[in-house]
């Protein structure tokens, strides 16, 4: 089907006044010929050498079988063509051969063009593609024709005129080799639309915003033929009056909006609308009907004024309001989503769906965990709901409330959320920490072999299990006295994952109890660790070592297998517990972070494990255990306790003497980086002087303590200065019965700290002393666990004090006024004077005598005339 639209009227032509009179017949013929040629024009006011037929826009339905046909006709009497071909009549017969057709800027192949006569050619395309194109007819002249130059001004006027009337032309086209020798001028053009009748729209949707307005949108399909769409609706049960869009936005933007102020109005009270979309173009019309479910396509506004009106350790009651939707009477569904501060997945919401109609059952298509509830409470202005069965007490929860109509079935009809943050109330801790049969160690007291310090370890509970403020662990044991009095003894020291009990008997087994505690009370259950007496303790695994394969946290742990003959075997099950613990370097104990463990068969002596994060913070331990599988009690269980991985630290470094006197030296040193820092370091400081007769006689004098504690340990307090942070205090302990060497233990643990210790009771002033400082873990046993020594040599200061020597009168008389003073420094000047003491007092000093000893050392005699003093 072809629709031709003529946009141009008849071209005005110039009438020439004839200078002579012709016969009537000849005059009529000339006039008819002139009128015929004058009708060949592209449009009114366009000085064109021809025209196209049909003229104007051409519209064709795609794939309808209608071909595209355009005939281009030249006016041979046009001034331009007359001037070009006036000298060669034969050229006039070839004029139609100069006609070219262009589709946009691309020349149409000659196979689609046919010559009709000497002045006309036709373009014919049987099945043109769906598109909008501009087809142009051009006449192309030989560049070698000398008339071309004279005709350029006329060609330019044609071009300008065509542009003026929105007709595109091409002055020069070089699309093929033939046109390289041609100049082409425009004749006429056509806008060609090949497309479809109105097509069905897509993505039609209407949404009511909070039951206050209605917006409909759709997508208009692609069509080269300009097509407009309008929307209409009517309401059920009313007259067949048709309501339109309040504005022309449906035609311009494919959308329409109604509210309570538009004309026509948005109609809230109708559940269904009957909507029609009407499409129209030059090829025809179409109507697209929709039965629109109004109440299933309402998106409410978010709930507002959300408050918490009540809460317990496992529930929170919420109260909220709605705006316009509060008056909606066809049923609402509320979705309450919540998550706690402990939920690691940001999308891991728990969901509860509830209805404002108790007769309805709520449902949800959510992928999250959904708890289906029956209904919520509603009063004159508010909704409320009690969210119960919350997992964590004393926890921050975020609640978000969504709402949609009960008739809406799609997830995209939920409102935006209204959210609030609330805390559940505190409760007692959920559980005690976990312990294992072998999660303990003990150290025999060096001053009293019948006493031991016992440390028990546990796995801390999670933060979300603590339940309240002022959380702590409590560890204790119970003893029954001879008179049947029960006494509870709490630990002397407690940390995040350990408790220490001091000076307990080695001959008694102890059952330790650990509970979790906060301001609300203690956990209902407890954990127990049984530490057998020393005689019942199993032999510890030996040679427990760790090997790190790479930086990815792959460890190989190995140990010497337990001697089965040393294990009790009757009805006992034997196994290892392999522990790993995250170290807390601020605390003195070896393990004060998160601990975990596994059980291994007694036949295993090697195990590989992987720790991916913070591998340098982990330390390993092992225990061998024995228990009766039939008995659930701990009275039949025994263990060796924990054996930590072997650790031999590097030598102390940066040893210097920061102060000295004639009888003391203040030493300072530091320790290098330690990947596996033990829970406590012990330092051994040895020294000897140049005057010691035995070069292997290393010793240290015992420093008197500032305080003596109940344990009989000599305690010296000194300062540990950090090169990075502020001063801190450390404690070094010296056993009171130590004679040959001193073991100084410290609880300071930072790698970059300096350690200070003042060695006193040095015997010789102005003497050279050699010092050796060793370090090892307090848990290590044997001389082979000491580090290589750190060494330094220093010289004590000369004596600044007065020496005195007292002799009796008889001795002075016997010596004849001579006295021998020994142990003086060589090459040293001394000032000597003498006084006499009687019952009546002390005499004045004699005149001083200045004496210098020899360089090689030795002694000298002092001779005085005693008789005059005696008299």
C-alpha positions in Angstrom: 0.0 0.0 0.0 1.4 3.4 -0.9 0.2 6.7 0.5 1.4 9.8 -1.4 1.2 13.2 0.2 1.7 16.2 -2.1 3.3 19.0 -0.2 4.0 21.3 -3.1 1.6 23.3 -5.4 2.0 24.1 -9.0 5.3 25.8 -9.9 4.8 29.4 -11.2 6.2 29.8 -14.7 7.2 32.7 -16.6 5.2 33.8 -19.5 7.1 35.2 -22.4 5.5 38.0 -24.4 5.7 37.1 -28.1 6.9 39.8 -30.3 4.9 38.8 -33.4 1.6 37.4 -34.2 1.3 33.7 -35.0 -1.5 31.9 -36.5 -4.1 30.6 -34.0 -3.2 26.9 -34.3 0.5 27.3 -33.8 -0.1 29.6 -30.9 -2.3 27.0 -29.1 0.4 24.3 -29.6 3.1 26.4 -28.2 1.1 27.4 -25.2 0.3 23.7 -24.4 3.9 22.7 -24.7 5.0 25.6 -22.4 2.3 24.6 -19.8 3.4 21.0 -19.9 7.0 21.7 -19.3 6.2 24.3 -16.6 4.4 21.6 -14.5 7.6 19.6 -14.1 8.8 21.1 -10.8 9.9 19.8 -7.3 7.8 22.3 -5.4 6.6 25.9 -5.1 9.4 28.4 -5.2 12.0 25.8 -5.9 14.0 26.5 -9.0 14.4 22.8 -9.9 15.3 21.2 -13.2 12.7 18.4 -12.6 10.5 16.6 -10.2 9.7 13.2 -8.7 6.5 11.3 -8.7 4.9 10.7 -6.3 6.0 13.9 -4.7 6.4 14.5 -1.0 6.4 11.7 1.7 5.9 8.1 0.8 4.6 5.6 3.3 4.7 1.8 2.7 3.7 -1.1 4.9 6.6 -3.4 5.4 6.3 -6.8 3.8 3.0 -6.0 2.2 4.1 -6.7 -1.4 3.9 -3.0 -2.3 7.1 -2.0 -4.1 8.8 1.4 -3.7 8.5 3.3 -7.0 9.8 6.8 -7.6 9.9 8.4 -11.1 12.3 11.3 -11.6 11.3 13.5 -14.6 13.6 16.3 -16.0 12.3 19.5 -17.6 14.3 19.8 -20.8 13.2 23.4 -21.2 14.7 24.4 -17.8 17.2 27.2 -18.2 20.0 25.1 -16.7 19.4 22.2 -19.0 18.8 24.4 -22.0 22.2 26.2 -21.5 24.0 22.9 -21.0 22.6 21.1 -24.1 21.8 24.0 -26.5 24.9 23.3 -28.6 24.4 19.6 -29.0 20.9 18.4 -29.7 22.1 14.8 -29.4 22.8 15.3 -25.8 19.1 15.9 -25.2 18.4 12.3 -26.1 20.9 11.2 -23.4 19.4 13.3 -20.6 17.6 10.5 -18.7 20.9 8.5 -18.7 22.3 11.2 -16.5 19.7 10.6 -13.7 21.0 9.1 -10.5 19.1 7.9 -7.3 20.6 8.1 -3.8 19.3 6.4 -0.6 20.5 8.9 2.0 24.1 9.4 0.9 24.6 6.1 -0.8 24.0 5.7 -4.5 21.3 3.1 -5.4 22.7 0.4 -7.7 21.7 0.8 -11.4 19.8 -2.6 -11.3 17.0 -0.8 -9.5 16.7 2.0 -12.0 15.1 1.9 -15.5 14.9 4.5 -18.3 11.4 5.5 -19.2 12.1 8.0 -21.9 14.7 10.7 -22.8 13.8 12.8 -19.7 12.5 10.3 -17.1 13.9 7.3 -15.1 12.2 5.2 -12.5 13.5 3.7 -9.2 11.8 0.4 -8.3 12.5 -1.7 -5.1 10.3 -4.7 -4.8 10.6 -5.2 -1.0 12.2 -2.2 0.7 13.5 -2.8 4.3 11.7 -1.4 7.3 13.3 2.0 7.8 13.1 5.7 7.3 15.2 6.9 4.4 15.6 10.0 2.2 15.7 9.2 -1.5 17.2 11.8 -3.8 17.1 12.2 -7.6 20.2 13.8 -9.1 21.3 14.7 -12.6 25.0 14.4 -13.3 26.8 16.3 -16.0 30.2 15.6 -17.7 32.9 17.7 -16.2 34.6 18.2 -19.6 31.5 20.0 -21.0 32.4 23.7 -21.3 28.9 24.7 -20.3 29.3 23.2 -16.9 31.3 26.2 -15.7 28.7 28.6 -16.9 25.9 26.6 -15.2 27.4 26.4 -11.7 25.6 29.6 -10.5 22.3 28.2 -11.6 23.1 24.8 -9.9 23.9 26.6 -6.7 20.6 28.5 -6.7 18.8 25.2 -7.1 20.7 23.7 -4.2 20.0 26.6 -1.9 16.3 26.6 -2.8 16.1 22.9 -2.0 17.7 23.4 1.3 15.3 26.2 2.0 12.4 23.9 1.7 14.0 21.1 3.8 15.0 19.2 0.7 18.5 17.7 1.0 20.7 17.6 -2.1 24.2 16.5 -2.9 26.5 18.7 -4.9 29.1 16.1 -5.6 29.0 12.4 -5.0 32.0 10.2 -5.4 30.5 6.9 -4.5 31.9 5.1 -7.6 34.5 5.5 -10.3 32.0 6.7 -12.8 31.0 9.7 -10.7 34.6 10.8 -10.4 34.1 12.6 -13.7 30.7 14.0 -13.0 29.2 17.0 -11.3 25.7 16.2 -9.9 23.0 18.7 -9.1 19.8 18.0 -7.1 16.5 17.5 -8.9 14.1 16.5 -6.1 13.7 14.2 -3.1 11.3 12.0 -1.1 11.0 11.0 2.6 10.3 7.3 2.5 8.8 5.5 5.5 8.6 1.7 5.4 7.1 0.4 8.6 4.1 -1.2 10.3 0.6 -0.5 11.4 0.4 0.3 15.1 2.2 -2.4 17.1 1.3 -3.6 20.6 3.0 -1.8 23.4 5.3 -3.6 25.9 6.1 -3.2 29.6 2.7 -1.7 30.5 2.3 -1.1 34.2 0.3 1.1 36.5 1.3 1.7 40.1 -0.7 3.5 42.8 1.6 5.4 45.1 0.4 5.0 48.7 -3.3 4.9 47.5 -3.0 8.6 46.7 -2.2 8.7 43.0 -1.9 6.4 39.9 0.9 6.4 37.3 0.8 4.3 34.2 3.8 3.7 32.0 4.5 1.7 28.8 7.2 1.2 26.2 6.4 2.2 22.7 7.7 -0.3 20.1 10.1 0.8 17.4 8.3 1.8 14.1 9.8 3.9 11.3 6.3 5.2 10.8 5.4 7.8 13.4 2.8 6.3 15.7 1.1 7.9 18.7 -0.5 6.2 21.7 -3.2 7.5 24.0 -4.6 6.0 27.2 -8.3 5.8 28.2 -10.0 4.1 31.1 -13.5 3.5 32.4 -14.7 2.2 35.8 -16.9 -0.9 36.4 -20.5 -0.4 37.2 -20.7 3.1 35.8 -21.8 4.6 32.5 -19.6 3.9 29.6 -18.0 7.3 29.9 -14.4 7.2 28.8 -11.8 9.1 30.9 -8.6 10.3 29.3 -5.2 11.4 30.5 -5.2 14.8 32.2 -2.4 16.0 29.9 -0.8 14.9 26.6 2.0 13.1 28.4 0.7 9.8 27.1 1.4 11.0 23.5 4.7 12.7 24.3 6.2 10.5 27.0 4.2 7.3 27.1 3.1 7.9 30.6 0.1 9.3 32.4 -0.6 10.5 36.0 -3.8 10.9 38.0 -4.2 12.1 41.6 -7.0 13.6 43.7 -6.5 17.0 42.1 -6.3 16.1 38.3 -9.2 16.1 35.9 -10.3 13.4 35.7 -9.7 12.3 39.3 -7.8 9.3 40.6 -10.5 6.9 41.9 -9.3 5.3 45.1 -12.4 3.2 45.8 -12.4 1.0 42.7 -10.6 -2.3 42.8 -10.4 -2.7 39.0 -9.9 -0.2 36.1 -10.7 -1.0 32.5 -7.8 0.6 30.6 -7.4 0.9 26.8 -4.3 2.0 24.9 -5.1 3.4 21.4 -2.4 3.4 18.8 -2.6 5.3 15.5 -0.5 6.1 12.5 -0.9 6.7 8.7 -1.4 2.9 8.1 -4.3 2.4 10.6 -5.4 2.2 14.3 -5.4 -0.4 17.0 -6.9 -0.7 20.5 -5.2 -2.6 23.4 -7.5 -3.4 26.4 -6.3 -4.1 30.0 -8.2 -5.2 33.1 -6.1 -3.5 35.7 -6.2 -4.9 39.3 -5.9 -1.6 41.2 -5.5 -2.9 44.7 -2.9 -5.5 43.8 -0.7 -2.7 42.5 -0.5 -0.3 45.4 2.9 0.5 46.9 2.3 2.0 50.3 4.5 4.6 51.9 7.0 3.4 54.6 5.8 2.9 58.2 6.6 5.9 60.4 6.9 6.8 64.0 8.4 3.4 65.0 9.1 3.1 68.7 10.0 0.3 71.1 7.4 -0.1 73.8 8.7 -3.2 75.6 11.6 -5.5 75.5 13.1 -8.6 77.3 16.3 -10.6 76.8 14.7 -12.4 73.8 11.9 -10.1 72.5 11.2 -6.6 71.4 7.7 -5.1 71.0 7.4 -2.5 68.2 4.8 0.2 67.6 4.3 2.1 64.4 1.9 4.2 62.3 0.8 4.4 58.7 -0.5 7.4 56.8 -3.3 7.1 54.2 -3.0 3.3 54.1 -4.3 3.0 57.7 -7.8 3.5 56.2 -7.3 0.8 53.5 -9.8 -1.9 54.5 -8.9 -4.7 52.1 -6.1 -6.2 54.1 -2.4 -5.4 54.7 0.6 -7.6 55.1 3.6 -6.5 57.1 7.1 -7.9 56.8 9.3 -7.3 59.8 13.0 -8.0 59.1 15.7 -8.0 61.7 19.3 -8.8 62.2 21.7 -8.6 65.2 25.1 -7.0 65.6 26.6 -10.5 65.5 25.2 -11.4 62.1 28.2 -11.4 59.7 26.1 -11.6 56.5 24.8 -8.1 55.7 22.0 -9.7 53.7 21.2 -12.3 56.3 17.9 -10.9 57.5 15.4 -12.9 59.4 11.8 -12.2 58.3 8.4 -12.4 60.0 5.2 -11.8 57.9 2.1 -10.7 59.7 -1.4 -9.5 58.7 -3.7 -6.8 60.0 -6.5 -9.3 59.4 -6.5 -12.1 61.9 -8.7 -14.3 59.6 -5.9 -14.3 57.0 -2.8 -16.4 56.9 0.3 -14.5 55.9 2.8 -15.8 53.5 6.1 -14.8 52.0 8.1 -15.6 48.9 11.3 -14.4 50.5 14.4 -16.5 50.3 15.3 -15.5 53.9 14.3 -17.3 57.0 10.6 -16.6 57.5 8.5 -17.0 60.6 4.8 -16.9 59.6 2.6 -15.2 62.2 -1.1 -14.9 62.4 -1.9 -11.3 63.0 -0.7 -8.1 64.8 -2.4 -5.7 67.1 -4.2 -2.6 65.8 -5.7 0.3 67.8 -7.2 3.6 66.8 -4.0 5.0 65.4 -1.2 2.4 65.5 -0.1 -1.1 64.7 2.1 -3.1 67.2 3.8 -6.5 67.2 6.0 -8.4 69.6 9.0 -9.9 67.9 9.9 -13.0 70.1 12.5 -15.7 70.1 15.4 -13.4 69.5 18.6 -15.4 69.8 20.9 -13.0 71.6 20.4 -11.1 74.8 22.1 -7.8 75.6 22.4 -7.3 71.8 21.8 -4.5 69.4 19.1 -5.4 66.8 18.1 -3.5 63.7 14.4 -3.9 62.7 12.9 -2.8 59.4 9.2 -2.9 58.7 7.7 -3.2 55.2 4.0 -3.2 54.1 2.0 -4.2 51.1 -1.6 -4.9 50.3 -2.9 -8.4 50.9 -3.9 -8.6 47.3 -0.4 -7.9 46.0 1.5 -11.1 45.2 4.8 -9.7 43.8 7.8 -8.8 45.9 8.2 -5.5 44.1 5.0 -4.2 45.7 6.6 -3.8 49.2 6.9 -0.4 50.6 10.3 1.2 51.4 11.3 0.1 54.9 10.9 2.0 58.2 13.7 1.0 60.5 14.7 1.3 64.1 17.6 0.0 66.3 16.8 -1.5 69.7 18.7 -3.6 72.3 17.5 -6.7 74.0 17.9 -6.9 77.8 20.8 -8.5 79.6 20.6 -12.1 80.8 23.0 -14.6 82.5 25.7 -16.0 80.3 24.5 -18.8 78.0 27.2 -21.3 79.0 30.6 -21.7 80.7 33.8 -21.9 78.7 34.9 -25.2 77.2 37.7 -27.2 78.8 39.5 -30.4 78.0 40.8 -33.2 80.1 44.4 -32.0 79.5 43.9 -28.2 79.5 46.2 -27.5 82.4 49.9 -27.2 83.4 51.8 -26.8 86.6 55.2 -25.7 87.8 56.9 -27.1 91.0 58.0 -24.4 93.3 61.8 -24.0 93.4 61.7 -23.1 97.1 59.3 -25.8 98.2 59.1 -29.0 96.2 55.8 -30.0 97.9 54.1 -27.0 96.3 53.2 -26.2 92.8 51.5 -23.4 90.8 48.7 -24.7 88.6 47.3 -23.0 85.5 44.1 -24.2 83.9 43.1 -23.1 80.4 39.7 -22.9 78.6 38.2 -21.9 75.3 36.5 -18.5 75.7 32.8 -18.2 74.9 31.7 -16.0 72.0 30.9 -12.3 72.7 27.2 -12.9 71.8 27.0 -15.5 74.6 28.2 -13.2 77.4 24.7 -11.8 77.9 25.4 -8.7 79.9 27.7 -6.1 81.4 30.8 -6.7 83.6 31.4 -10.2 82.1 34.1 -12.3 83.6 35.2 -15.9 84.2 35.4 -17.3 87.7 37.6 -20.3 88.5 37.8 -22.0 91.8 38.2 -25.3 93.6 36.4 -26.7 96.7 38.0 -28.4 99.7 36.3 -30.1 102.6 38.1 -29.8 105.9 38.5 -32.4 108.6 35.5 -31.0 110.4 33.4 -31.2 107.2 33.5 -27.6 106.5 33.4 -26.8 102.7 35.7 -24.0 101.6 35.8 -22.4 98.2 39.1 -21.1 96.9 39.2 -18.7 93.9 42.2 -18.4 91.6 45.0 -16.1 92.5 45.2 -14.8 89.0 42.7 -14.9 86.1 42.9 -13.9 82.5 40.8 -14.1 79.4 41.4 -17.8 78.9 43.3 -19.0 82.0 43.3 -19.0 85.8 46.4 -19.5 88.0 46.4 -21.1 91.5 49.5 -20.6 93.6 51.3 -23.0 95.9 48.9 -25.9 95.8 50.0 -29.3 97.1 51.7 -31.7 94.8 50.3 -34.7 96.7 46.6 -33.8 96.2 44.5 -33.9 93.1 42.3 -30.9 92.5 39.0 -30.5 90.7 38.7 -27.0 89.3 35.4 -25.4 88.3 35.0 -22.6 85.7 31.8 -20.6 85.2 30.8 -17.5 83.2 29.5 -14.5 85.1 28.0 -11.1 84.5 25.9 -8.6 86.4 22.8 -10.8 86.0 24.4 -13.8 87.5 26.4 -16.9 86.6 25.9 -19.5 83.9 23.7 -22.4 84.9 26.3 -24.9 83.9 30.0 -25.1 84.7 33.1 -26.7 83.2 35.5 -28.8 85.2 39.2 -29.6 84.9 40.8 -32.3 87.1 44.5 -31.9 87.9 45.9 -35.2 89.4 48.5 -35.3 92.1 52.1 -35.3 90.9 52.4 -39.0 91.4 49.2 -39.7 89.4 50.1 -37.3 86.6 50.9 -39.1 83.3 54.4 -38.8 81.8 54.5 -35.8 79.5 55.1 -36.2 75.8 58.7 -35.4 74.9 60.4 -33.5 72.1 57.3 -31.6 71.0 58.4 -29.5 68.1 56.9 -27.3 65.4 58.0 -26.8 61.9 56.7 -24.0 59.7 56.6 -25.0 56.0 55.8 -21.6 54.4 54.1 -18.3 55.1 50.6 -19.7 54.4 50.2 -21.1 57.9 51.1 -24.7 57.3 52.6 -26.3 60.4 54.0 -29.8 61.0 53.9 -30.8 64.7 55.8 -33.8 65.9 56.6 -35.4 69.3 58.0 -38.5 70.8 55.2 -41.1 71.4 54.2 -41.9 74.9 55.6 -45.0 76.5 52.6 -47.4 76.7 54.2 -49.2 79.6 54.0 -46.0 81.7 50.3 -45.5 81.0 47.7 -47.3 83.0 46.1 -49.8 80.6 43.3 -51.6 82.3 40.0 -50.4 80.9 41.5 -47.1 79.9 41.4 -45.2 76.7 44.5 -43.3 75.8 44.7 -40.4 73.4 46.5 -37.0 72.8 45.0 -33.6 72.9 46.6 -31.2 70.5 46.1 -27.5 71.5 46.6 -24.3 69.6 46.2 -20.9 71.1 46.3 -17.3 69.9 48.8 -15.5 72.1 48.2 -12.2 73.8 51.6 -10.6 74.1 50.4 -8.1 76.6 49.7 -10.7 79.2 52.5 -12.8 80.8 50.9 -16.2 80.3 51.7 -18.2 77.3 48.1 -18.5 76.2 45.6 -15.7 76.8 43.7 -15.7 73.5 41.3 -18.0 71.8 42.2 -21.7 72.3 41.0 -24.8 70.4 42.0 -28.4 70.3 41.5 -31.8 68.7 41.9 -35.3 70.0 44.4 -37.7 68.3 44.9 -41.4 68.6 47.7 -42.5 70.9 49.5 -44.1 67.9 49.9 -40.7 66.2 53.2 -38.8 66.6 53.0 -36.3 63.8 50.3 -34.0 62.7 49.9 -31.3 60.0 47.6 -28.3 60.4 46.9 -25.1 58.6 46.2 -21.7 60.2 45.4 -19.1 57.6 45.3 -15.8 59.6 47.9 -14.4 62.0 49.9 -17.5 62.0 52.7 -15.8 63.9 50.4 -15.3 66.9 49.7 -19.0 67.5 51.5 -21.4 69.8 50.9 -25.1 70.2 50.8 -27.6 73.1 50.1 -31.2 73.6 48.9 -33.5 76.4 48.5 -37.2 76.8 45.3 -38.4 78.5 43.8 -41.5 79.9 40.2 -42.1 80.9 37.7 -44.9 81.4 35.3 -44.8 78.5 32.6 -46.4 80.6 32.7 -43.7 83.3 31.4 -40.2 82.6 33.1 -38.8 85.8 36.5 -37.2 85.9 37.6 -39.2 88.9 38.7 -41.9 86.5 40.5 -39.5 84.2 44.2 -38.5 84.2 46.4 -36.4 82.1 50.0 -35.2 81.7 48.9 -31.6 81.3 50.0 -29.3 78.6 53.5 -29.4 77.1 54.3 -26.3 75.1 56.3 -26.4 71.9 60.1 -26.2 72.4 61.4 -22.7 72.6 65.0 -21.5 72.9 65.3 -17.7 72.6 68.1 -15.9 71.0 70.9 -14.3 73.1 70.1 -11.1 74.9 71.3 -8.1 72.8 72.2 -4.5 73.2 73.9 -5.1 76.6 75.3 -2.0 78.2 76.3 -0.7 81.6 74.2 2.4 82.3 75.6 3.1 85.8 78.2 1.7 88.1 79.9 2.2 91.5 82.9 0.6 93.2 80.7 -2.4 94.2 77.7 -2.5 91.7 76.8 -2.3 88.0 73.4 -1.5 86.5 73.0 -3.6 83.4 70.6 -3.0 80.5 69.7 -5.4 77.7 66.9 -6.3 75.3 65.7 -9.4 73.6 65.4 -9.8 69.9 62.2 -10.6 67.9 60.5 -13.8 69.2 58.0 -15.5 67.0 56.8 -17.8 69.8 57.2 -15.7 72.9 56.8 -17.9 76.0 54.5 -17.1 78.9 57.4 -16.1 81.1 61.1 -15.6 80.7 63.8 -16.4 83.2 67.2 -14.6 83.1 70.4 -16.0 84.5 73.1 -13.5 85.2 76.7 -14.7 85.9 79.9 -12.7 86.5 83.5 -13.0 87.7 86.3 -10.5 88.3 89.9 -10.4 87.2 91.0 -11.2 90.8 89.1 -14.5 91.0 91.6 -17.3 91.3 89.4 -19.8 89.5 88.6 -18.6 86.0 85.6 -20.9 85.8 84.2 -19.7 89.0 81.2 -17.7 87.8 78.9 -16.3 90.5 76.5 -13.6 91.5 75.9 -12.1 94.9 72.3 -12.3 96.2 70.7 -8.9 96.4 68.7 -8.1 99.4 65.0 -7.7 98.6 62.9 -4.7 99.1 60.0 -6.9 100.1 59.7 -10.5 101.0 56.4 -12.2 100.0 54.7 -15.1 101.6 56.2 -17.5 99.1 59.7 -17.0 100.4 60.7 -15.4 97.1 63.1 -12.4 97.2 61.4 -9.7 95.0 63.3 -6.8 93.5 61.3 -4.1 91.8 63.0 -2.3 88.9 61.9 -0.2 85.9 61.6 -1.5 82.4 62.0 1.4 79.9 60.5 1.1 76.5 62.3 2.7 73.6 58.9 3.4 72.0 56.3 3.9 74.7 56.3 5.3 78.2 58.0 3.7 81.2 56.5 0.5 82.6 57.3 -1.5 85.7 58.5 -5.1 85.7 59.1 -7.6 88.5 62.1 -9.9 88.8 62.1 -12.7 91.3 65.1 -14.2 93.0 64.8 -17.4 95.0 66.0 -16.8 98.5 68.0 -20.0 98.6 70.0 -19.2 95.4 73.7 -19.2 96.0 75.8 -20.0 92.9 73.8 -18.2 90.2 70.7 -16.0 90.1 67.5 -16.8 88.1 65.7 -13.6 87.5 62.2 -14.0 85.9 60.3 -11.2 84.4 56.7 -10.8 83.3 57.5 -8.1 80.7 56.9 -9.3 77.2 57.4 -6.6 74.5 60.2 -7.2 72.0 61.5 -3.7 71.9 61.7 -3.2 75.7 64.9 -2.7 77.7 65.5 -4.8 80.8 67.4 -3.3 83.7 69.0 -5.1 86.7 71.5 -3.8 89.3 74.1 -6.4 90.2 75.4 -5.5 93.7 78.0 -6.8 96.2 80.8 -6.7 93.7 83.8 -7.3 95.8 86.6 -5.3 94.0 86.6 -1.6 93.2 88.5 -0.6 90.1 88.3 -4.2 88.9 87.4 -5.7 85.5 84.3 -7.9 85.6 82.9 -10.2 82.9 79.1 -10.6 82.8 77.1 -13.3 81.0 73.3 -13.0 80.6 71.2 -16.1 79.6 67.4 -16.3 78.9 65.0 -19.2 78.7 61.3 -20.0 79.0 60.1 -20.6 82.6 58.5 -23.8 81.3 61.7 -25.2 79.9 63.6 -27.7 81.9 67.3 -28.5 81.6 70.5 -26.6 81.1 70.3 -27.2 77.3 67.2 -24.8 77.1 69.2 -21.7 78.0 70.0 -19.3 75.2 73.5 -18.6 74.2 74.9 -15.9 76.6 75.1 -12.2 75.9 78.4 -10.9 77.1 79.9 -7.6 78.4 83.0 -6.5 80.3 83.2 -3.5 82.6 85.4 -2.0 85.3 84.1 -0.9 88.7 84.8 2.6 90.0 87.5 3.3 92.5 86.4 3.5 96.1 85.3 6.9 97.3 84.9 5.9 101.0 87.3 6.2 104.0 89.0 3.1 105.1 89.5 2.6 108.8 91.5 0.2 110.9 91.4 -0.1 114.7 94.3 -1.5 116.8 94.7 -1.7 120.5 97.3 0.3 122.5 99.3 -2.8 123.3 99.4 -3.8 119.6 100.5 -0.4 118.6 103.3 -0.4 121.2 104.3 -4.0 120.2 104.6 -3.0 116.6 106.9 -0.1 117.6 104.7 2.5 115.9 104.3 0.6 112.7 101.0 -0.6 111.0 100.4 -2.5 107.7 97.5 -1.4 105.5 96.7 -3.9 102.7 94.3 -4.3 99.8 95.1 -0.9 98.3 94.7 -0.1 94.6 98.0 0.2 92.7 99.1 3.7 91.5 96.5 5.3 93.8 96.9 8.2 96.1 95.6 7.9 99.6 95.4 10.4 102.5 96.1 8.9 106.0 95.7 10.3 109.5 95.6 8.8 113.0 93.3 9.4 116.0 93.4 8.0 119.5 90.2 6.9 121.4 90.1 6.9 125.2 87.3 6.6 127.7 87.0 10.3 127.6 86.5 10.5 123.9 88.3 10.8 120.5 91.3 12.9 119.9 91.8 15.1 116.9 93.3 13.7 113.7 97.0 13.9 113.2 98.3 15.9 110.4 97.3 14.1 107.1 99.9 12.2 105.2 99.5 11.8 101.4 100.9 8.5 100.1 100.8 7.1 96.5 101.1 3.3 96.0 103.4 1.8 93.5 102.2 1.0 90.0 102.7 -2.7 90.5 100.5 -2.7 93.5 101.3 -3.8 97.1 101.3 -2.3 100.5 103.2 0.2 102.6 104.1 0.8 106.2 103.1 3.9 108.2 105.6 4.9 111.0 104.6 7.4 113.6 106.1 8.4 117.0 103.4 7.0 119.3 105.0 8.0 122.6 104.0 11.6 122.3 100.4 10.5 121.6 100.4 8.0 124.4 101.8 10.7 126.8 
